[in-house]
């Protein structure tokens, strides 16, 4: 008997909507730490996580996807997902589960059906379909450039404190 191939997904609660990310797209799941939120950030940027002296942008996934209009009160049970490539992190309400899904339960979604192809597939889970998000396509090219600019500014600001300490 041949074994069916499976892949692992993290099931997320994003403002009451279930979404999934491939497990290999996420380096680490963290509890919500204190985030530095500069006044110029705005939009879906929840703030920056100081990760070993490097400011990492944290995007509120619910706000990015239009599921929530404004920031919510800090909730110690929210989670941050560090992207495998280290470029950014996503703030979600909860990481609900990690599930192994048979490849025959994964249905591809056309790139043209979602903005920038950010939904790459759907998985059949508990008699419902859950959207699988693409970490690489969660932001458009222009959005990535803007986040990178804000990250550079945050790094410069953080470095200015190092210079002040040395003086």
C-alpha angles and dihedrals in degrees: 000000000000118000116232116237118247138191129202124240133185110228111217135195107220109180091321095316121111115231133164138216125195107256092231090060090065123070096188144353114223135185112248109280127188109288126206107230111191114204093241094057103077126140116065093339107113090187142276128298114216100228108183093325094314118107109231117196114238115203121202099230094201092055092043091053093044093248094122127029100206141019116280129223113279110277115194090208095062118107137221119215116205112214113241091239092052094235098120147342132234125222113215133173092241144341095230101184148333112236136183111225127194111241090237088063091059117091120192119233121213115250089233094061095070137036108280089346090283090156106063101172148348125236126206106236127165093343093309137086120247121199115240111214125213112229089203093054101037087102129040119236091259092049091050090051092051092048090048090052091050089047091053090050091050090049091050091050092049090048091052088063090053090053091049091052091051093052 
